[in-house]
Amino acid sequence: MRDHLEYRRKNAAKRCAICDGKFGLIRHYSWRTALCSKMCVDRFKSREESDRRWLLRLHAAQQTVAVAITGFRNKEATQ
């Protein structure tokens, strides 16, 4: 729903980035992202942490594949 054109214009700054709720008297911010409550801040940080873990696993898999490919190429070159 956040991809709708309505949110890309003027209403994007008037709603929470996580739950799409309206802001109260206090806005919480995390990395320049406006959030409506401490609960949304916690959800944002946990989502950020899970993304970081996923990217680290992806990077490790890429490194493993790169090492396997270079090892295979080195074996071919020596034979």
PyMOL Python script that loads the backbone (N, CA, C, O; Angstrom):
from pymol import cmd

cmd.read_pdbstr("""\
ATOM      1  N   MET A   1       0.825  -1.183   0.000  1.00  0.00           N
ATOM      2  CA  MET A   1       0.000   0.000   0.000  1.00  0.00           C
ATOM      3  C   MET A   1       0.875   1.254   0.000  1.00  0.00           C
ATOM      4  O   MET A   1       0.465   2.304  -0.494  1.00  0.00           O
ATOM      5  N   ARG A   2       2.070   1.139   0.551  1.00  0.00           N
ATOM      6  CA  ARG A   2       2.947   2.302   0.623  1.00  0.00           C
ATOM      7  C   ARG A   2       3.458   2.701  -0.755  1.00  0.00           C
ATOM      8  O   ARG A   2       3.931   3.825  -0.924  1.00  0.00           O
ATOM      9  N   ASP A   3       3.378   1.816  -1.742  1.00  0.00           N
ATOM     10  CA  ASP A   3       3.855   2.122  -3.083  1.00  0.00           C
ATOM     11  C   ASP A   3       2.836   2.919  -3.899  1.00  0.00           C
ATOM     12  O   ASP A   3       3.129   3.358  -5.012  1.00  0.00           O
ATOM     13  N   HIS A   4       1.673   3.098  -3.355  1.00  0.00           N
ATOM     14  CA  HIS A   4       0.635   3.831  -4.062  1.00  0.00           C
ATOM     15  C   HIS A   4       1.086   5.274  -4.282  1.00  0.00           C
ATOM     16  O   HIS A   4       1.792   5.839  -3.447  1.00  0.00           O
ATOM     17  N   LEU A   5       0.686   5.865  -5.393  1.00  0.00           N
ATOM     18  CA  LEU A   5       1.128   7.212  -5.742  1.00  0.00           C
ATOM     19  C   LEU A   5       0.757   8.256  -4.693  1.00  0.00           C
ATOM     20  O   LEU A   5       1.456   9.257  -4.533  1.00  0.00           O
ATOM     21  N   GLU A   6      -0.326   8.024  -3.988  1.00  0.00           N
ATOM     22  CA  GLU A   6      -0.760   8.969  -2.965  1.00  0.00           C
ATOM     23  C   GLU A   6       0.307   9.134  -1.883  1.00  0.00           C
ATOM     24  O   GLU A   6       0.514  10.238  -1.378  1.00  0.00           O
ATOM     25  N   TYR A   7       0.977   8.052  -1.530  1.00  0.00           N
ATOM     26  CA  TYR A   7       1.977   8.109  -0.464  1.00  0.00           C
ATOM     27  C   TYR A   7       3.303   8.669  -0.946  1.00  0.00           C
ATOM     28  O   TYR A   7       4.098   9.141  -0.133  1.00  0.00           O
ATOM     29  N   ARG A   8       3.555   8.633  -2.205  1.00  0.00           N
ATOM     30  CA  ARG A   8       4.803   9.170  -2.734  1.00  0.00           C
ATOM     31  C   ARG A   8       4.795  10.694  -2.748  1.00  0.00           C
ATOM     32  O   ARG A   8       5.852  11.323  -2.799  1.00  0.00           O
ATOM     33  N   ARG A   9       3.639  11.268  -2.704  1.00  0.00           N
ATOM     34  CA  ARG A   9       3.547  12.728  -2.747  1.00  0.00           C
ATOM     35  C   ARG A   9       3.536  13.307  -1.348  1.00  0.00           C
ATOM     36  O   ARG A   9       4.461  13.074  -0.570  1.00  0.00           O
ATOM     37  N   LYS A  10       2.514  14.049  -1.027  1.00  0.00           N
ATOM     38  CA  LYS A  10       2.476  14.855   0.190  1.00  0.00           C
ATOM     39  C   LYS A  10       2.189  14.072   1.469  1.00  0.00           C
ATOM     40  O   LYS A  10       2.605  14.514   2.540  1.00  0.00           O
ATOM     41  N   ASN A  11       1.510  12.952   1.412  1.00  0.00           N
ATOM     42  CA  ASN A  11       1.095  12.254   2.622  1.00  0.00           C
ATOM     43  C   ASN A  11       2.168  11.345   3.205  1.00  0.00           C
ATOM     44  O   ASN A  11       1.976  10.801   4.292  1.00  0.00           O
ATOM     45  N   ALA A  12       3.267  11.169   2.531  1.00  0.00           N
ATOM     46  CA  ALA A  12       4.291  10.242   3.001  1.00  0.00           C
ATOM     47  C   ALA A  12       4.863  10.676   4.345  1.00  0.00           C
ATOM     48  O   ALA A  12       5.144   9.824   5.188  1.00  0.00           O
ATOM     49  N   ALA A  13       5.040  11.954   4.565  1.00  0.00           N
ATOM     50  CA  ALA A  13       5.620  12.435   5.818  1.00  0.00           C
ATOM     51  C   ALA A  13       4.578  12.519   6.937  1.00  0.00           C
ATOM     52  O   ALA A  13       4.930  12.822   8.077  1.00  0.00           O
ATOM     53  N   LYS A  14       3.335  12.262   6.640  1.00  0.00           N
ATOM     54  CA  LYS A  14       2.285  12.368   7.649  1.00  0.00           C
ATOM     55  C   LYS A  14       1.911  11.025   8.256  1.00  0.00           C
ATOM     56  O   LYS A  14       1.028  10.955   9.111  1.00  0.00           O
ATOM     57  N   ARG A  15       2.576   9.955   7.819  1.00  0.00           N
ATOM     58  CA  ARG A  15       2.252   8.609   8.290  1.00  0.00           C
ATOM     59  C   ARG A  15       3.512   7.885   8.743  1.00  0.00           C
ATOM     60  O   ARG A  15       4.616   8.177   8.283  1.00  0.00           O
ATOM     61  N   CYS A  16       3.328   6.953   9.637  1.00  0.00           N
ATOM     62  CA  CYS A  16       4.430   6.133  10.136  1.00  0.00           C
ATOM     63  C   CYS A  16       4.937   5.229   9.020  1.00  0.00           C
ATOM     64  O   CYS A  16       4.149   4.695   8.239  1.00  0.00           O
ATOM     65  N   ALA A  17       6.245   5.061   8.948  1.00  0.00           N
ATOM     66  CA  ALA A  17       6.853   4.245   7.895  1.00  0.00           C
ATOM     67  C   ALA A  17       6.626   2.755   8.114  1.00  0.00           C
ATOM     68  O   ALA A  17       6.725   1.979   7.164  1.00  0.00           O
ATOM     69  N   ILE A  18       6.325   2.336   9.334  1.00  0.00           N
ATOM     70  CA  ILE A  18       6.152   0.917   9.637  1.00  0.00           C
ATOM     71  C   ILE A  18       4.683   0.501   9.601  1.00  0.00           C
ATOM     72  O   ILE A  18       4.313  -0.414   8.867  1.00  0.00           O
ATOM     73  N   CYS A  19       3.850   1.171  10.390  1.00  0.00           N
ATOM     74  CA  CYS A  19       2.453   0.729  10.522  1.00  0.00           C
ATOM     75  C   CYS A  19       1.473   1.582   9.731  1.00  0.00           C
ATOM     76  O   CYS A  19       0.282   1.274   9.688  1.00  0.00           O
ATOM     77  N   ASP A  20       1.956   2.649   9.106  1.00  0.00           N
ATOM     78  CA  ASP A  20       1.126   3.554   8.319  1.00  0.00           C
ATOM     79  C   ASP A  20       0.091   4.283   9.178  1.00  0.00           C
ATOM     80  O   ASP A  20      -0.933   4.749   8.677  1.00  0.00           O
ATOM     81  N   GLY A  21       0.374   4.374  10.475  1.00  0.00           N
ATOM     82  CA  GLY A  21      -0.526   5.072  11.392  1.00  0.00           C
ATOM     83  C   GLY A  21      -0.232   6.557  11.447  1.00  0.00           C
ATOM     84  O   GLY A  21       0.825   7.017  11.013  1.00  0.00           O
ATOM     85  N   LYS A  22      -1.186   7.297  11.989  1.00  0.00           N
ATOM     86  CA  LYS A  22      -0.996   8.736  12.134  1.00  0.00           C
ATOM     87  C   LYS A  22      -0.080   9.025  13.311  1.00  0.00           C
ATOM     88  O   LYS A  22      -0.008   8.245  14.261  1.00  0.00           O
ATOM     89  N   PHE A  23       0.617  10.148  13.241  1.00  0.00           N
ATOM     90  CA  PHE A  23       1.504  10.560  14.317  1.00  0.00           C
ATOM     91  C   PHE A  23       0.705  11.216  15.429  1.00  0.00           C
ATOM     92  O   PHE A  23      -0.311  11.865  15.178  1.00  0.00           O
ATOM     93  N   GLY A  24       1.168  11.044  16.656  1.00  0.00           N
ATOM     94  CA  GLY A  24       0.578  11.712  17.805  1.00  0.00           C
ATOM     95  C   GLY A  24       1.357  12.986  18.101  1.00  0.00           C
ATOM     96  O   GLY A  24       1.824  13.665  17.187  1.00  0.00           O
ATOM     97  N   LEU A  25       1.490  13.300  19.371  1.00  0.00           N
ATOM     98  CA  LEU A  25       2.227  14.497  19.769  1.00  0.00           C
ATOM     99  C   LEU A  25       3.737  14.311  19.609  1.00  0.00           C
ATOM    100  O   LEU A  25       4.468  15.280  19.407  1.00  0.00           O
ATOM    101  N   ILE A  26       4.196  13.066  19.700  1.00  0.00           N
ATOM    102  CA  ILE A  26       5.633  12.787  19.638  1.00  0.00           C
ATOM    103  C   ILE A  26       5.929  11.914  18.421  1.00  0.00           C
ATOM    104  O   ILE A  26       5.236  10.931  18.160  1.00  0.00           O
ATOM    105  N   ARG A  27       6.960  12.288  17.692  1.00  0.00           N
ATOM    106  CA  ARG A  27       7.458  11.456  16.598  1.00  0.00           C
ATOM    107  C   ARG A  27       8.789  10.883  17.024  1.00  0.00           C
ATOM    108  O   ARG A  27       9.638  11.591  17.566  1.00  0.00           O
ATOM    109  N   HIS A  28       8.966   9.623  16.782  1.00  0.00           N
ATOM    110  CA  HIS A  28      10.228   8.959  17.054  1.00  0.00           C
ATOM    111  C   HIS A  28      10.948   8.811  15.722  1.00  0.00           C
ATOM    112  O   HIS A  28      10.315   8.572  14.693  1.00  0.00           O
ATOM    113  N   TYR A  29      12.269   8.953  15.738  1.00  0.00           N
ATOM    114  CA  TYR A  29      13.049   8.848  14.501  1.00  0.00           C
ATOM    115  C   TYR A  29      14.130   7.800  14.656  1.00  0.00           C
ATOM    116  O   TYR A  29      14.747   7.658  15.712  1.00  0.00           O
ATOM    117  N   SER A  30      14.338   7.080  13.588  1.00  0.00           N
ATOM    118  CA  SER A  30      15.454   6.150  13.510  1.00  0.00           C
ATOM    119  C   SER A  30      15.980   6.224  12.094  1.00  0.00           C
ATOM    120  O   SER A  30      15.276   5.888  11.142  1.00  0.00           O
ATOM    121  N   TRP A  31      17.224   6.666  11.955  1.00  0.00           N
ATOM    122  CA  TRP A  31      17.853   6.837  10.641  1.00  0.00           C
ATOM    123  C   TRP A  31      16.999   7.704   9.723  1.00  0.00           C
ATOM    124  O   TRP A  31      16.744   7.339   8.575  1.00  0.00           O
ATOM    125  N   ARG A  32      16.564   8.838  10.224  1.00  0.00           N
ATOM    126  CA  ARG A  32      15.744   9.808   9.481  1.00  0.00           C
ATOM    127  C   ARG A  32      14.406   9.249   9.027  1.00  0.00           C
ATOM    128  O   ARG A  32      13.792   9.780   8.101  1.00  0.00           O
ATOM    129  N   THR A  33      13.958   8.202   9.661  1.00  0.00           N
ATOM    130  CA  THR A  33      12.665   7.617   9.351  1.00  0.00           C
ATOM    131  C   THR A  33      11.709   7.966  10.482  1.00  0.00           C
ATOM    132  O   THR A  33      11.963   7.635  11.640  1.00  0.00           O
ATOM    133  N   ALA A  34      10.615   8.632  10.149  1.00  0.00           N
ATOM    134  CA  ALA A  34       9.644   9.043  11.157  1.00  0.00           C
ATOM    135  C   ALA A  34       8.764   7.862  11.541  1.00  0.00           C
ATOM    136  O   ALA A  34       8.191   7.190  10.684  1.00  0.00           O
ATOM    137  N   LEU A  35       8.669   7.621  12.843  1.00  0.00           N
ATOM    138  CA  LEU A  35       7.885   6.511  13.370  1.00  0.00           C
ATOM    139  C   LEU A  35       6.937   7.028  14.436  1.00  0.00           C
ATOM    140  O   LEU A  35       7.212   8.043  15.076  1.00  0.00           O
ATOM    141  N   CYS A  36       5.818   6.334  14.631  1.00  0.00           N
ATOM    142  CA  CYS A  36       4.779   6.859  15.513  1.00  0.00           C
ATOM    143  C   CYS A  36       4.931   6.451  16.966  1.00  0.00           C
ATOM    144  O   CYS A  36       4.411   7.144  17.840  1.00  0.00           O
ATOM    145  N   SER A  37       5.629   5.345  17.270  1.00  0.00           N
ATOM    146  CA  SER A  37       5.709   4.889  18.658  1.00  0.00           C
ATOM    147  C   SER A  37       7.002   4.124  18.900  1.00  0.00           C
ATOM    148  O   SER A  37       7.739   3.804  17.967  1.00  0.00           O
ATOM    149  N   LYS A  38       7.263   3.837  20.179  1.00  0.00           N
ATOM    150  CA  LYS A  38       8.437   3.037  20.538  1.00  0.00           C
ATOM    151  C   LYS A  38       8.310   1.625  19.974  1.00  0.00           C
ATOM    152  O   LYS A  38       9.309   1.005  19.607  1.00  0.00           O
ATOM    153  N   MET A  39       7.082   1.121  19.906  1.00  0.00           N
ATOM    154  CA  MET A  39       6.869  -0.212  19.346  1.00  0.00           C
ATOM    155  C   MET A  39       7.300  -0.247  17.876  1.00  0.00           C
ATOM    156  O   MET A  39       7.915  -1.220  17.440  1.00  0.00           O
ATOM    157  N   CYS A  40       6.988   0.787  17.121  1.00  0.00           N
ATOM    158  CA  CYS A  40       7.400   0.848  15.715  1.00  0.00           C
ATOM    159  C   CYS A  40       8.911   1.016  15.589  1.00  0.00           C
ATOM    160  O   CYS A  40       9.518   0.513  14.644  1.00  0.00           O
ATOM    161  N   VAL A  41       9.521   1.728  16.548  1.00  0.00           N
ATOM    162  CA  VAL A  41      10.978   1.859  16.554  1.00  0.00           C
ATOM    163  C   VAL A  41      11.607   0.487  16.747  1.00  0.00           C
ATOM    164  O   VAL A  41      12.562   0.139  16.053  1.00  0.00           O
ATOM    165  N   ASP A  42      11.079  -0.293  17.680  1.00  0.00           N
ATOM    166  CA  ASP A  42      11.601  -1.639  17.917  1.00  0.00           C
ATOM    167  C   ASP A  42      11.404  -2.532  16.703  1.00  0.00           C
ATOM    168  O   ASP A  42      12.298  -3.296  16.341  1.00  0.00           O
ATOM    169  N   ARG A  43      10.234  -2.440  16.070  1.00  0.00           N
ATOM    170  CA  ARG A  43       9.981  -3.229  14.861  1.00  0.00           C
ATOM    171  C   ARG A  43      10.928  -2.827  13.738  1.00  0.00           C
ATOM    172  O   ARG A  43      11.423  -3.684  13.006  1.00  0.00           O
ATOM    173  N   PHE A  44      11.183  -1.522  13.599  1.00  0.00           N
ATOM    174  CA  PHE A  44      12.097  -1.026  12.565  1.00  0.00           C
ATOM    175  C   PHE A  44      13.509  -1.543  12.805  1.00  0.00           C
ATOM    176  O   PHE A  44      14.182  -1.977  11.871  1.00  0.00           O
ATOM    177  N   LYS A  45      13.958  -1.496  14.057  1.00  0.00           N
ATOM    178  CA  LYS A  45      15.309  -1.952  14.374  1.00  0.00           C
ATOM    179  C   LYS A  45      15.452  -3.457  14.216  1.00  0.00           C
ATOM    180  O   LYS A  45      16.497  -3.929  13.767  1.00  0.00           O
ATOM    181  N   SER A  46      14.430  -4.216  14.572  1.00  0.00           N
ATOM    182  CA  SER A  46      14.515  -5.669  14.400  1.00  0.00           C
ATOM    183  C   SER A  46      14.506  -6.031  12.922  1.00  0.00           C
ATOM    184  O   SER A  46      15.198  -6.960  12.504  1.00  0.00           O
ATOM    185  N   ARG A  47      13.732  -5.308  12.134  1.00  0.00           N
ATOM    186  CA  ARG A  47      13.720  -5.545  10.680  1.00  0.00           C
ATOM    187  C   ARG A  47      15.080  -5.191  10.074  1.00  0.00           C
ATOM    188  O   ARG A  47      15.582  -5.896   9.198  1.00  0.00           O
ATOM    189  N   GLU A  48      15.662  -4.102  10.546  1.00  0.00           N
ATOM    190  CA  GLU A  48      16.983  -3.692  10.079  1.00  0.00           C
ATOM    191  C   GLU A  48      18.035  -4.741  10.439  1.00  0.00           C
ATOM    192  O   GLU A  48      18.910  -5.051   9.630  1.00  0.00           O
ATOM    193  N   GLU A  49      17.948  -5.286  11.652  1.00  0.00           N
ATOM    194  CA  GLU A  49      18.897  -6.315  12.093  1.00  0.00           C
ATOM    195  C   GLU A  49      18.732  -7.600  11.281  1.00  0.00           C
ATOM    196  O   GLU A  49      19.723  -8.231  10.915  1.00  0.00           O
ATOM    197  N   SER A  50      17.498  -7.986  11.001  1.00  0.00           N
ATOM    198  CA  SER A  50      17.301  -9.195  10.194  1.00  0.00           C
ATOM    199  C   SER A  50      17.804  -8.989   8.766  1.00  0.00           C
ATOM    200  O   SER A  50      18.329  -9.921   8.156  1.00  0.00           O
ATOM    201  N   ASP A  51      17.652  -7.791   8.235  1.00  0.00           N
ATOM    202  CA  ASP A  51      18.211  -7.493   6.908  1.00  0.00           C
ATOM    203  C   ASP A  51      19.726  -7.584   6.930  1.00  0.00           C
ATOM    204  O   ASP A  51      20.339  -8.103   5.997  1.00  0.00           O
ATOM    205  N   ARG A  52      20.326  -7.079   7.994  1.00  0.00           N
ATOM    206  CA  ARG A  52      21.786  -7.108   8.117  1.00  0.00           C
ATOM    207  C   ARG A  52      22.284  -8.550   8.185  1.00  0.00           C
ATOM    208  O   ARG A  52      23.277  -8.899   7.547  1.00  0.00           O
ATOM    209  N   ARG A  53      21.586  -9.392   8.967  1.00  0.00           N
ATOM    210  CA  ARG A  53      21.988 -10.802   9.067  1.00  0.00           C
ATOM    211  C   ARG A  53      21.845 -11.501   7.724  1.00  0.00           C
ATOM    212  O   ARG A  53      22.704 -12.295   7.342  1.00  0.00           O
ATOM    213  N   TRP A  54      20.766 -11.212   7.004  1.00  0.00           N
ATOM    214  CA  TRP A  54      20.547 -11.816   5.701  1.00  0.00           C
ATOM    215  C   TRP A  54      21.648 -11.407   4.729  1.00  0.00           C
ATOM    216  O   TRP A  54      22.156 -12.238   3.977  1.00  0.00           O
ATOM    217  N   LEU A  55      22.014 -10.136   4.742  1.00  0.00           N
ATOM    218  CA  LEU A  55      23.072  -9.661   3.850  1.00  0.00           C
ATOM    219  C   LEU A  55      24.421 -10.272   4.196  1.00  0.00           C
ATOM    220  O   LEU A  55      25.217 -10.558   3.303  1.00  0.00           O
ATOM    221  N   LEU A  56      24.687 -10.476   5.484  1.00  0.00           N
ATOM    222  CA  LEU A  56      25.933 -11.122   5.882  1.00  0.00           C
ATOM    223  C   LEU A  56      25.974 -12.568   5.391  1.00  0.00           C
ATOM    224  O   LEU A  56      27.016 -13.037   4.934  1.00  0.00           O
ATOM    225  N   ARG A  57      24.837 -13.282   5.482  1.00  0.00           N
ATOM    226  CA  ARG A  57      24.793 -14.658   4.963  1.00  0.00           C
ATOM    227  C   ARG A  57      24.966 -14.677   3.456  1.00  0.00           C
ATOM    228  O   ARG A  57      25.641 -15.557   2.921  1.00  0.00           O
ATOM    229  N   LEU A  58      24.372 -13.727   2.772  1.00  0.00           N
ATOM    230  CA  LEU A  58      24.520 -13.642   1.319  1.00  0.00           C
ATOM    231  C   LEU A  58      25.976 -13.381   0.948  1.00  0.00           C
ATOM    232  O   LEU A  58      26.504 -13.998   0.023  1.00  0.00           O
ATOM    233  N   HIS A  59      26.619 -12.475   1.662  1.00  0.00           N
ATOM    234  CA  HIS A  59      28.020 -12.164   1.398  1.00  0.00           C
ATOM    235  C   HIS A  59      28.898 -13.393   1.647  1.00  0.00           C
ATOM    236  O   HIS A  59      29.808 -13.671   0.866  1.00  0.00           O
ATOM    237  N   ALA A  60      28.634 -14.123   2.723  1.00  0.00           N
ATOM    238  CA  ALA A  60      29.410 -15.339   3.019  1.00  0.00           C
ATOM    239  C   ALA A  60      29.218 -16.378   1.927  1.00  0.00           C
ATOM    240  O   ALA A  60      30.174 -17.049   1.538  1.00  0.00           O
ATOM    241  N   ALA A  61      27.992 -16.521   1.425  1.00  0.00           N
ATOM    242  CA  ALA A  61      27.737 -17.481   0.344  1.00  0.00           C
ATOM    243  C   ALA A  61      28.462 -17.063  -0.928  1.00  0.00           C
ATOM    244  O   ALA A  61      29.003 -17.910  -1.640  1.00  0.00           O
ATOM    245  N   GLN A  62      28.479 -15.779  -1.218  1.00  0.00           N
ATOM    246  CA  GLN A  62      29.183 -15.294  -2.407  1.00  0.00           C
ATOM    247  C   GLN A  62      30.676 -15.554  -2.280  1.00  0.00           C
ATOM    248  O   GLN A  62      31.325 -15.943  -3.251  1.00  0.00           O
ATOM    249  N   GLN A  63      31.225 -15.341  -1.088  1.00  0.00           N
ATOM    250  CA  GLN A  63      32.645 -15.593  -0.876  1.00  0.00           C
ATOM    251  C   GLN A  63      32.963 -17.076  -1.045  1.00  0.00           C
ATOM    252  O   GLN A  63      33.995 -17.424  -1.619  1.00  0.00           O
ATOM    253  N   THR A  64      32.089 -17.950  -0.553  1.00  0.00           N
ATOM    254  CA  THR A  64      32.293 -19.388  -0.683  1.00  0.00           C
ATOM    255  C   THR A  64      32.278 -19.801  -2.145  1.00  0.00           C
ATOM    256  O   THR A  64      33.116 -20.591  -2.579  1.00  0.00           O
ATOM    257  N   VAL A  65      31.344 -19.279  -2.892  1.00  0.00           N
ATOM    258  CA  VAL A  65      31.258 -19.595  -4.319  1.00  0.00           C
ATOM    259  C   VAL A  65      32.482 -19.066  -5.057  1.00  0.00           C
ATOM    260  O   VAL A  65      33.022 -19.746  -5.929  1.00  0.00           O
ATOM    261  N   ALA A  66      32.919 -17.862  -4.715  1.00  0.00           N
ATOM    262  CA  ALA A  66      34.091 -17.283  -5.370  1.00  0.00           C
ATOM    263  C   ALA A  66      35.337 -18.114  -5.097  1.00  0.00           C
ATOM    264  O   ALA A  66      36.146 -18.328  -6.000  1.00  0.00           O
ATOM    265  N   VAL A  67      35.500 -18.583  -3.871  1.00  0.00           N
ATOM    266  CA  VAL A  67      36.656 -19.414  -3.530  1.00  0.00           C
ATOM    267  C   VAL A  67      36.581 -20.742  -4.270  1.00  0.00           C
ATOM    268  O   VAL A  67      37.596 -21.233  -4.764  1.00  0.00           O
ATOM    269  N   ALA A  68      35.392 -21.327  -4.353  1.00  0.00           N
ATOM    270  CA  ALA A  68      35.231 -22.595  -5.060  1.00  0.00           C
ATOM    271  C   ALA A  68      35.546 -22.429  -6.544  1.00  0.00           C
ATOM    272  O   ALA A  68      36.181 -23.301  -7.139  1.00  0.00           O
ATOM    273  N   ILE A  69      35.118 -21.338  -7.142  1.00  0.00           N
ATOM    274  CA  ILE A  69      35.367 -21.111  -8.570  1.00  0.00           C
ATOM    275  C   ILE A  69      36.849 -20.907  -8.830  1.00  0.00           C
ATOM    276  O   ILE A  69      37.396 -21.471  -9.778  1.00  0.00           O
ATOM    277  N   THR A  70      37.501 -20.109  -8.001  1.00  0.00           N
ATOM    278  CA  THR A  70      38.932 -19.870  -8.221  1.00  0.00           C
ATOM    279  C   THR A  70      39.728 -21.144  -7.985  1.00  0.00           C
ATOM    280  O   THR A  70      40.710 -21.389  -8.686  1.00  0.00           O
ATOM    281  N   GLY A  71      39.330 -21.960  -7.014  1.00  0.00           N
ATOM    282  CA  GLY A  71      39.999 -23.245  -6.770  1.00  0.00           C
ATOM    283  C   GLY A  71      39.833 -24.161  -7.948  1.00  0.00           C
ATOM    284  O   GLY A  71      40.778 -24.846  -8.339  1.00  0.00           O
ATOM    285  N   PHE A  72      38.642 -24.188  -8.529  1.00  0.00           N
ATOM    286  CA  PHE A  72      38.373 -25.036  -9.699  1.00  0.00           C
ATOM    287  C   PHE A  72      39.205 -24.553 -10.888  1.00  0.00           C
ATOM    288  O   PHE A  72      39.758 -25.364 -11.631  1.00  0.00           O
ATOM    289  N   ARG A  73      39.293 -23.252 -11.065  1.00  0.00           N
ATOM    290  CA  ARG A  73      40.081 -22.710 -12.183  1.00  0.00           C
ATOM    291  C   ARG A  73      41.565 -22.994 -12.006  1.00  0.00           C
ATOM    292  O   ARG A  73      42.264 -23.272 -12.980  1.00  0.00           O
ATOM    293  N   ASN A  74      42.052 -22.927 -10.769  1.00  0.00           N
ATOM    294  CA  ASN A  74      43.455 -23.229 -10.514  1.00  0.00           C
ATOM    295  C   ASN A  74      43.771 -24.691 -10.793  1.00  0.00           C
ATOM    296  O   ASN A  74      44.855 -25.009 -11.281  1.00  0.00           O
ATOM    297  N   LYS A  75      42.823 -25.592 -10.483  1.00  0.00           N
ATOM    298  CA  LYS A  75      43.033 -27.007 -10.775  1.00  0.00           C
ATOM    299  C   LYS A  75      43.111 -27.232 -12.281  1.00  0.00           C
ATOM    300  O   LYS A  75      43.945 -28.002 -12.757  1.00  0.00           O
ATOM    301  N   GLU A  76      42.238 -26.559 -13.030  1.00  0.00           N
ATOM    302  CA  GLU A  76      42.245 -26.710 -14.494  1.00  0.00           C
ATOM    303  C   GLU A  76      43.548 -26.189 -15.091  1.00  0.00           C
ATOM    304  O   GLU A  76      44.074 -26.774 -16.038  1.00  0.00           O
ATOM    305  N   ALA A  77      44.063 -25.111 -14.551  1.00  0.00           N
ATOM    306  CA  ALA A  77      45.281 -24.504 -15.105  1.00  0.00           C
ATOM    307  C   ALA A  77      46.502 -25.381 -14.856  1.00  0.00           C
ATOM    308  O   ALA A  77      47.420 -25.402 -15.676  1.00  0.00           O
ATOM    309  N   THR A  78      46.529 -26.098 -13.751  1.00  0.00           N
ATOM    310  CA  THR A  78      47.690 -26.922 -13.446  1.00  0.00           C
ATOM    311  C   THR A  78      47.672 -28.246 -14.187  1.00  0.00           C
ATOM    312  O   THR A  78      48.717 -28.882 -14.323  1.00  0.00           O
ATOM    313  N   GLN A  79      46.531 -28.673 -14.664  1.00  0.00           N
ATOM    314  CA  GLN A  79      46.444 -29.967 -15.343  1.00  0.00           C
ATOM    315  C   GLN A  79      46.773 -29.845 -16.781  1.00  0.00           C
ATOM    316  O   GLN A  79      46.750 -30.839 -17.507  1.00  0.00           O
TER     317      GLN A  79
END
""", "prot")
cmd.dss("prot")
cmd.show_as("cartoon", "prot")
cmd.util.cbc("prot")
cmd.orient("prot")
